[in-house]
């Protein structure tokens, strides 16, 4: 599991947009996004190696940032 700090989500639509972005990244099994908590929790597919998870986490932050939100791995 990896947690992300995501700032800039102001509504339920933002949560859904961020969740859709995260679920589009290869290797993500489940994503819980909470605007009230200012972040997301990602559960990875069990077959992913550590290096693959690290690369996918960077890709999540890049994609979420490209959509206009601030993203950092916690």
PyMOL commands that place a pseudoatom at each C-alpha (Angstrom):
pseudoatom trace, name=CA, resn=UNK, resi=1, chain=A, elem=C, hetatm=0, pos=[0.000, 0.000, 0.000]
pseudoatom trace, name=CA, resn=UNK, resi=2, chain=A, elem=C, hetatm=0, pos=[1.115, 3.540, -0.755]
pseudoatom trace, name=CA, resn=UNK, resi=3, chain=A, elem=C, hetatm=0, pos=[-0.410, 6.762, 0.546]
pseudoatom trace, name=CA, resn=UNK, resi=4, chain=A, elem=C, hetatm=0, pos=[-0.463, 10.012, -1.385]
pseudoatom trace, name=CA, resn=UNK, resi=5, chain=A, elem=C, hetatm=0, pos=[-1.028, 13.593, -0.259]
pseudoatom trace, name=CA, resn=UNK, resi=6, chain=A, elem=C, hetatm=0, pos=[-3.258, 15.224, -2.885]
pseudoatom trace, name=CA, resn=UNK, resi=7, chain=A, elem=C, hetatm=0, pos=[-4.122, 18.888, -2.517]
pseudoatom trace, name=CA, resn=UNK, resi=8, chain=A, elem=C, hetatm=0, pos=[-6.612, 20.866, -4.551]
pseudoatom trace, name=CA, resn=UNK, resi=9, chain=A, elem=C, hetatm=0, pos=[-9.589, 18.514, -4.461]
pseudoatom trace, name=CA, resn=UNK, resi=10, chain=A, elem=C, hetatm=0, pos=[-12.575, 20.763, -3.754]
pseudoatom trace, name=CA, resn=UNK, resi=11, chain=A, elem=C, hetatm=0, pos=[-15.567, 18.559, -4.588]
pseudoatom trace, name=CA, resn=UNK, resi=12, chain=A, elem=C, hetatm=0, pos=[-16.786, 15.022, -5.149]
pseudoatom trace, name=CA, resn=UNK, resi=13, chain=A, elem=C, hetatm=0, pos=[-16.087, 15.411, -8.853]
pseudoatom trace, name=CA, resn=UNK, resi=14, chain=A, elem=C, hetatm=0, pos=[-12.432, 16.071, -8.040]
pseudoatom trace, name=CA, resn=UNK, resi=15, chain=A, elem=C, hetatm=0, pos=[-12.315, 12.884, -5.960]
pseudoatom trace, name=CA, resn=UNK, resi=16, chain=A, elem=C, hetatm=0, pos=[-13.797, 10.887, -8.828]
pseudoatom trace, name=CA, resn=UNK, resi=17, chain=A, elem=C, hetatm=0, pos=[-11.386, 12.419, -11.359]
pseudoatom trace, name=CA, resn=UNK, resi=18, chain=A, elem=C, hetatm=0, pos=[-8.376, 11.597, -9.189]
pseudoatom trace, name=CA, resn=UNK, resi=19, chain=A, elem=C, hetatm=0, pos=[-9.657, 8.069, -8.568]
pseudoatom trace, name=CA, resn=UNK, resi=20, chain=A, elem=C, hetatm=0, pos=[-10.135, 7.497, -12.300]
pseudoatom trace, name=CA, resn=UNK, resi=21, chain=A, elem=C, hetatm=0, pos=[-6.581, 8.691, -12.984]
pseudoatom trace, name=CA, resn=UNK, resi=22, chain=A, elem=C, hetatm=0, pos=[-5.140, 6.400, -10.316]
pseudoatom trace, name=CA, resn=UNK, resi=23, chain=A, elem=C, hetatm=0, pos=[-7.141, 3.350, -11.429]
pseudoatom trace, name=CA, resn=UNK, resi=24, chain=A, elem=C, hetatm=0, pos=[-5.820, 3.914, -14.954]
pseudoatom trace, name=CA, resn=UNK, resi=25, chain=A, elem=C, hetatm=0, pos=[-2.246, 3.250, -13.829]
pseudoatom trace, name=CA, resn=UNK, resi=26, chain=A, elem=C, hetatm=0, pos=[-1.026, -0.276, -14.479]
pseudoatom trace, name=CA, resn=UNK, resi=27, chain=A, elem=C, hetatm=0, pos=[-0.574, -2.286, -11.302]
pseudoatom trace, name=CA, resn=UNK, resi=28, chain=A, elem=C, hetatm=0, pos=[-3.212, -0.546, -9.184]
pseudoatom trace, name=CA, resn=UNK, resi=29, chain=A, elem=C, hetatm=0, pos=[-5.612, -3.015, -7.589]
pseudoatom trace, name=CA, resn=UNK, resi=30, chain=A, elem=C, hetatm=0, pos=[-7.716, -0.536, -5.573]
pseudoatom trace, name=CA, resn=UNK, resi=31, chain=A, elem=C, hetatm=0, pos=[-7.736, 3.179, -4.830]
pseudoatom trace, name=CA, resn=UNK, resi=32, chain=A, elem=C, hetatm=0, pos=[-9.473, 5.028, -2.009]
pseudoatom trace, name=CA, resn=UNK, resi=33, chain=A, elem=C, hetatm=0, pos=[-9.553, 8.795, -2.516]
pseudoatom trace, name=CA, resn=UNK, resi=34, chain=A, elem=C, hetatm=0, pos=[-10.776, 11.150, 0.208]
pseudoatom trace, name=CA, resn=UNK, resi=35, chain=A, elem=C, hetatm=0, pos=[-10.940, 14.892, -0.282]
pseudoatom trace, name=CA, resn=UNK, resi=36, chain=A, elem=C, hetatm=0, pos=[-11.578, 15.322, 3.466]
pseudoatom trace, name=CA, resn=UNK, resi=37, chain=A, elem=C, hetatm=0, pos=[-8.293, 13.546, 4.226]
pseudoatom trace, name=CA, resn=UNK, resi=38, chain=A, elem=C, hetatm=0, pos=[-6.488, 15.321, 1.395]
pseudoatom trace, name=CA, resn=UNK, resi=39, chain=A, elem=C, hetatm=0, pos=[-5.181, 12.174, -0.145]
pseudoatom trace, name=CA, resn=UNK, resi=40, chain=A, elem=C, hetatm=0, pos=[-5.434, 8.710, -1.530]
pseudoatom trace, name=CA, resn=UNK, resi=41, chain=A, elem=C, hetatm=0, pos=[-4.504, 5.194, -0.512]
pseudoatom trace, name=CA, resn=UNK, resi=42, chain=A, elem=C, hetatm=0, pos=[-3.473, 2.779, -3.256]
pseudoatom trace, name=CA, resn=UNK, resi=43, chain=A, elem=C, hetatm=0, pos=[-3.428, -0.988, -2.951]
pseudoatom trace, name=CA, resn=UNK, resi=44, chain=A, elem=C, hetatm=0, pos=[-1.171, -2.637, -5.516]
pseudoatom trace, name=CA, resn=UNK, resi=45, chain=A, elem=C, hetatm=0, pos=[-1.638, -5.919, -7.344]
pseudoatom trace, name=CA, resn=UNK, resi=46, chain=A, elem=C, hetatm=0, pos=[0.297, -8.538, -5.369]
pseudoatom trace, name=CA, resn=UNK, resi=47, chain=A, elem=C, hetatm=0, pos=[2.425, -9.515, -8.384]
pseudoatom trace, name=CA, resn=UNK, resi=48, chain=A, elem=C, hetatm=0, pos=[4.089, -6.086, -8.605]
pseudoatom trace, name=CA, resn=UNK, resi=49, chain=A, elem=C, hetatm=0, pos=[7.720, -5.879, -7.559]
pseudoatom trace, name=CA, resn=UNK, resi=50, chain=A, elem=C, hetatm=0, pos=[9.010, -3.095, -5.327]
pseudoatom trace, name=CA, resn=UNK, resi=51, chain=A, elem=C, hetatm=0, pos=[10.590, -1.318, -8.307]
pseudoatom trace, name=CA, resn=UNK, resi=52, chain=A, elem=C, hetatm=0, pos=[7.360, -1.550, -10.300]
pseudoatom trace, name=CA, resn=UNK, resi=53, chain=A, elem=C, hetatm=0, pos=[5.393, -0.086, -7.373]
pseudoatom trace, name=CA, resn=UNK, resi=54, chain=A, elem=C, hetatm=0, pos=[7.867, 2.779, -7.071]
pseudoatom trace, name=CA, resn=UNK, resi=55, chain=A, elem=C, hetatm=0, pos=[7.629, 3.554, -10.793]
pseudoatom trace, name=CA, resn=UNK, resi=56, chain=A, elem=C, hetatm=0, pos=[3.832, 3.361, -10.728]
pseudoatom trace, name=CA, resn=UNK, resi=57, chain=A, elem=C, hetatm=0, pos=[3.674, 5.654, -7.679]
pseudoatom trace, name=CA, resn=UNK, resi=58, chain=A, elem=C, hetatm=0, pos=[5.749, 8.266, -9.524]
pseudoatom trace, name=CA, resn=UNK, resi=59, chain=A, elem=C, hetatm=0, pos=[3.477, 7.859, -12.535]
pseudoatom trace, name=CA, resn=UNK, resi=60, chain=A, elem=C, hetatm=0, pos=[0.420, 8.443, -10.322]
pseudoatom trace, name=CA, resn=UNK, resi=61, chain=A, elem=C, hetatm=0, pos=[1.868, 11.697, -8.985]
pseudoatom trace, name=CA, resn=UNK, resi=62, chain=A, elem=C, hetatm=0, pos=[2.847, 12.843, -12.478]
pseudoatom trace, name=CA, resn=UNK, resi=63, chain=A, elem=C, hetatm=0, pos=[-0.636, 12.082, -13.847]
pseudoatom trace, name=CA, resn=UNK, resi=64, chain=A, elem=C, hetatm=0, pos=[-2.486, 13.642, -10.903]
pseudoatom trace, name=CA, resn=UNK, resi=65, chain=A, elem=C, hetatm=0, pos=[-0.270, 16.731, -11.122]
pseudoatom trace, name=CA, resn=UNK, resi=66, chain=A, elem=C, hetatm=0, pos=[-0.909, 17.007, -14.861]
pseudoatom trace, name=CA, resn=UNK, resi=67, chain=A, elem=C, hetatm=0, pos=[-4.631, 17.124, -14.041]
pseudoatom trace, name=CA, resn=UNK, resi=68, chain=A, elem=C, hetatm=0, pos=[-4.078, 20.192, -11.872]
pseudoatom trace, name=CA, resn=UNK, resi=69, chain=A, elem=C, hetatm=0, pos=[-3.706, 18.762, -8.376]
pseudoatom trace, name=CA, resn=UNK, resi=70, chain=A, elem=C, hetatm=0, pos=[-0.654, 18.783, -6.110]
pseudoatom trace, name=CA, resn=UNK, resi=71, chain=A, elem=C, hetatm=0, pos=[0.559, 15.251, -5.377]
pseudoatom trace, name=CA, resn=UNK, resi=72, chain=A, elem=C, hetatm=0, pos=[3.252, 13.793, -3.150]
pseudoatom trace, name=CA, resn=UNK, resi=73, chain=A, elem=C, hetatm=0, pos=[3.992, 10.303, -1.909]
pseudoatom trace, name=CA, resn=UNK, resi=74, chain=A, elem=C, hetatm=0, pos=[3.593, 10.182, 1.877]
for i in range(1, 74): cmd.bond("trace and resi %d" % i, "trace and resi %d" % (i + 1))
show_as sticks, trace
zoom trace
